[in-house]
Structures are given as structure tokens and as C-alpha cells.
Amino acid sequence: MSLYDIPVRTLAGEPGDLRPYRGTALLVVNVASRCGRTPQYAALEELHRRYGPRGFAVLGFPCNQFGQQEPGTPEEIQEFCSTAYDVTFPLFEKVDVNGVRRHPLYALLTAVPDERGVAGDVEWNFEKFLVSPEGAVAHRIRSRVKPDTPEIAGRIEALLPA
């Protein structure tokens, strides 16, 4: 099964998949509203706005598995993201990224190793997966790396469609 065939639900609960993003470079991120790394929303939104017109999108997947830092309802999550960070990038249904209820998207993503060669579980909120326009996971970036680093910008630019 390709990344594009995996069923997902929007934050509003509408069923779908990632087919609309075929041909787009993606940054898939597990997000949370009450985390020390929550300010990364601002940099993620900046990336989405800067590179969006060139074939890029940030996709946010709320997750409550780390310190119960995303306890909100879909409506509360949407309200927080739009009011506190003016988020316009797509947000999806709250998912598990680890464990027996790991979402199939994260089963695919977490099979990819990070820079140290370590695959497996997501370590914390705001772990990032950079996906090529063809749907291959190109880079796994741990949550401590902020989205507005030149390293991430360079990797995004290298993946943008021609």
C-alpha cells in the first residue's frame, strides 16, 4: 500500500486519503497543543505558506500519546491552532503514532530511520517526516529540530517539484 492509499480522516471527521497530495512534497508532523514544542506551529505554518505555491504542504496529525499534551476535541484543536498560530495547513484526526493502535500512516513513516539510523517509535510530539512528491519518505527529523532551520529548508527545496 502506498502512502497515498492509506485512509485518513480530516480533523472534522471526513474520510479520505492522501491522494490529493500526490506530486506534492510533504512534511508530516504529529502535533500537540500543550507541549513545550507547540511554538513549532508558527514555523510549520511559515514553511507551508512559503513553499506551498511551489508544491509543498505541511500535514498535521494531532496526537495525545506524549504526556497527554493533546487532550482537546477536534473543535478545540482547530480553534487553538487557528487562533494561537493562524494555522492554515491541513489538520487531520487525532491518531496514535506508536503502539498497537498506531495509525497505518505512522506504521509506514516510522519504518524509516532517522539521521542516526534509528527507525521505530516516534520519540515525542512534533517529529517530522519529509516525503517526496512521489510518496517516498526522504527524511525523518526528530522533534527537537525546529522547522525553521536552514537544514530543513534546504531539504524541502531539494524535493520541490520542478
C-alpha positions as CSV (number, residue, x, y, z in Angstrom):
1,M,0.0,0.0,0.0
2,S,1.4,3.4,-0.9
3,L,1.2,6.4,1.4
4,Y,-1.5,7.9,-0.8
5,D,-3.8,4.9,-0.4
6,I,-3.8,5.0,3.4
7,P,-7.2,6.0,4.8
8,V,-7.2,9.2,6.9
9,R,-9.9,11.4,8.4
10,T,-9.8,15.2,8.4
11,L,-10.0,16.9,11.8
12,A,-13.7,17.4,11.0
13,G,-14.0,13.6,10.8
14,E,-14.5,13.4,7.0
15,P,-13.0,10.2,5.5
16,G,-10.3,10.5,2.8
17,D,-6.8,9.6,1.8
18,L,-3.6,11.4,0.8
19,R,-4.2,11.1,-3.0
20,P,-4.8,14.8,-3.3
21,Y,-1.2,15.4,-2.2
22,R,0.4,13.2,-4.9
23,G,3.0,15.2,-6.7
24,T,3.5,17.5,-3.6
25,A,6.4,17.5,-1.2
26,L,5.0,16.9,2.3
27,L,6.1,17.5,5.9
28,V,4.0,15.1,8.0
29,V,4.1,16.1,11.7
30,N,2.5,14.7,14.9
31,V,1.3,17.9,16.7
32,A,0.1,18.8,20.1
33,S,-1.4,22.0,21.7
34,R,0.1,21.7,25.2
35,C,3.7,20.8,24.5
36,G,6.9,22.7,25.1
37,R,7.4,22.3,21.4
38,T,3.9,23.7,20.5
39,P,5.5,27.0,19.3
40,Q,6.8,25.0,16.3
41,Y,3.3,25.5,14.9
42,A,4.5,29.0,13.8
43,A,7.5,27.8,11.9
44,L,5.4,25.0,10.3
45,E,2.9,27.5,9.1
46,E,5.6,29.7,7.7
47,L,7.0,26.8,5.8
48,H,3.6,25.9,4.5
49,R,3.0,29.5,3.3
50,R,6.5,30.0,1.8
51,Y,6.7,26.7,-0.1
52,G,3.0,25.9,-0.7
53,P,2.8,27.7,-4.0
54,R,5.8,25.7,-5.2
55,G,4.2,22.3,-4.5
56,F,4.7,21.7,-0.7
57,A,2.3,21.1,2.2
58,V,2.6,20.6,5.9
59,L,0.1,17.9,7.2
60,G,-0.6,17.9,10.9
61,F,-1.7,14.8,12.8
62,P,-2.7,15.6,16.4
63,C,-1.5,13.0,18.9
64,N,-2.2,12.6,22.7
65,Q,0.3,9.9,23.4
66,F,3.0,12.0,24.9
67,G,2.2,13.4,28.3
68,Q,-1.5,13.8,27.3
69,Q,-0.5,17.1,25.6
70,E,-3.3,17.0,23.0
71,P,-6.4,16.3,25.1
72,G,-8.8,18.5,23.1
73,T,-11.7,17.7,20.9
74,P,-11.4,18.3,17.2
75,E,-13.2,21.7,17.6
76,E,-10.8,22.7,20.4
77,I,-7.8,21.7,18.4
78,Q,-9.0,23.7,15.4
79,E,-9.8,26.7,17.5
80,F,-6.4,26.7,19.2
81,C,-4.5,26.3,16.0
82,S,-6.3,29.0,14.1
83,T,-6.4,31.5,17.0
84,A,-2.9,31.0,18.5
85,Y,-0.9,30.3,15.4
86,D,-3.1,31.2,12.4
87,V,-2.6,27.6,11.1
88,T,-3.9,27.1,7.5
89,F,-2.2,23.8,6.8
90,P,-4.4,20.7,6.9
91,L,-5.0,19.1,10.2
92,F,-6.2,15.5,10.4
93,E,-8.0,13.4,13.0
94,K,-6.1,12.7,16.3
95,V,-4.1,9.5,15.8
96,D,-1.8,7.1,17.7
97,V,1.7,7.2,16.3
98,N,3.1,4.3,18.4
99,G,1.8,1.1,19.9
100,V,-0.8,-1.4,18.9
101,R,-3.2,1.3,17.7
102,R,-0.5,3.0,15.6
103,H,-2.2,4.6,12.6
104,P,-1.2,2.8,9.3
105,L,0.3,6.1,8.0
106,Y,2.7,6.1,11.0
107,A,3.4,2.4,10.6
108,L,4.8,3.3,7.1
109,L,6.6,6.5,8.3
110,T,8.3,5.0,11.4
111,A,9.8,2.2,9.4
112,V,12.2,4.9,8.0
113,P,15.4,5.6,10.1
114,D,16.5,9.0,11.3
115,E,19.9,10.5,10.7
116,R,21.4,8.2,13.3
117,G,20.0,5.1,11.6
118,V,17.3,4.6,14.2
119,A,13.8,3.6,13.0
120,G,10.8,2.7,15.1
121,D,8.7,4.7,17.5
122,V,8.1,8.4,17.4
123,E,10.0,9.9,20.4
124,W,7.8,12.9,21.1
125,N,5.4,15.5,19.7
126,F,6.5,17.4,16.5
127,E,8.5,14.6,14.9
128,K,8.7,15.4,11.2
129,F,8.7,13.2,8.1
130,L,9.7,14.8,4.8
131,V,8.0,13.0,1.9
132,S,8.9,13.4,-1.8
133,P,6.3,14.2,-4.4
134,E,6.4,10.6,-5.4
135,G,5.4,9.4,-1.9
136,A,8.8,8.2,-0.6
137,V,9.9,9.1,2.9
138,A,13.0,11.1,2.2
139,H,14.0,12.3,5.7
140,R,12.9,11.6,9.3
141,I,13.6,14.6,11.6
142,R,13.2,14.3,15.3
143,S,11.1,16.7,17.3
144,R,14.0,18.7,18.9
145,V,14.9,20.0,15.4
146,K,12.9,23.2,14.8
147,P,11.2,23.5,11.4
148,D,12.8,26.9,10.6
149,T,16.3,25.6,10.4
150,P,18.3,26.1,7.2
151,E,18.8,22.3,7.1
152,I,15.0,21.7,6.8
153,A,14.6,24.5,4.3
154,G,17.3,23.0,2.1
155,R,15.8,19.6,2.2
156,I,12.4,20.9,1.3
157,E,13.8,22.9,-1.6
158,A,15.6,19.8,-2.9
159,L,12.3,17.9,-3.0
160,L,10.1,20.6,-4.5
161,P,8.6,19.5,-7.9
162,A,10.3,21.0,-10.9
